[in-house]
Amino acid sequence: MNFSPAVLLRALAQPYLPLALLIYALAMFLWLEVLSKTPLSIAYPVLAITYVLVPLFSYFAFNEQLKPAQFVGMFLILAGVALVGRQ
């Protein structure tokens, strides 16, 4: 990938960049709040739920196809998070 100042300027000129940065900051503060109330050994595995939510979102929002193996993987992730959460 070629990196140049023009690429950086084009990225900074994207209209959704401020919104993306705001969402990122809110997510960071939410994560810090979660960590202040939950042991890391519980909170961090729950973060793996994003590996389930992102493919499902892409399926419904962008009509991306999901393969059977992805569903099996998502089920295993959810099962693992459920096991960790039972502690």
N, C-alpha and C positions, 0 to 999 in steps of 0.2 A: 504494500500500500504506500503510495506516495503521499507524504505529508508536506504541506506547504502552508504559508500564512493565509493563502486564499481559501484553503479547506477549512481552517479554523474560523475565518470570518464568515464563511457560508454557514457553518454550524451555529455560530453565535447569532446569526440573523434569522434563525428559524423562529417562527411566531409562537410555537408551543414550548420553547425553551424555558421561559419563566414559570410556566405552569408545571413543567416537569421538575424543575428545581424545587418548587414549593412542595410538590408531592413527595419528593425525595427527602426534604427536610422534615416534613410531617412524619414520614415513615421512620426516620431516624429517632425522632423524639418519642414516638410510640414504642419503638423497640427499646429505648432506654427506660421507659416507664414499665414495660413488661419485665425487663431484667431487674428492675428495682424490687419487684414483687414476686418473682418466680425464679427458682433455681435454674441456672444455666443448663443443667443436665436435662431439664424438662423443656425449657423454652426453646432451645436450639433445635431439637428434633421437630418441634411443631412448625418451625420455619420450613421444613421439608414439604409442608402442604402446598407451598407455591409450585412444587413440581407436579402437583395434581391440578391446581387452579389454572395455571397458564395454558396447558394443553386444552383443558375444557373451555376456557375463554376463547382460545383461538378457533376451536371447533364451532362454537356458536357465533362468534363475532366475525370471523374471517372465512368460515366454511372450509377450514382445513380438515383434511382427512386424518383420522387416527387409526392406527393399526391395532389388531388384537393384542400384540405384545405390549403396546403402550397401556392398554387397559389393565393388563396383568400387572405391569410395573406400578401403575397408579394404585391398584388395589393393595399391592405389597407395601407401598409407602404408607398408605392409610392404616394398614394393619400394624405396621411398625410404630407409627405415631400413637395409635391407640394403646399398644402394649406399654410404651414408655409413659404415656399419660396415666396409666393405672397405678403407678408407683405412689 
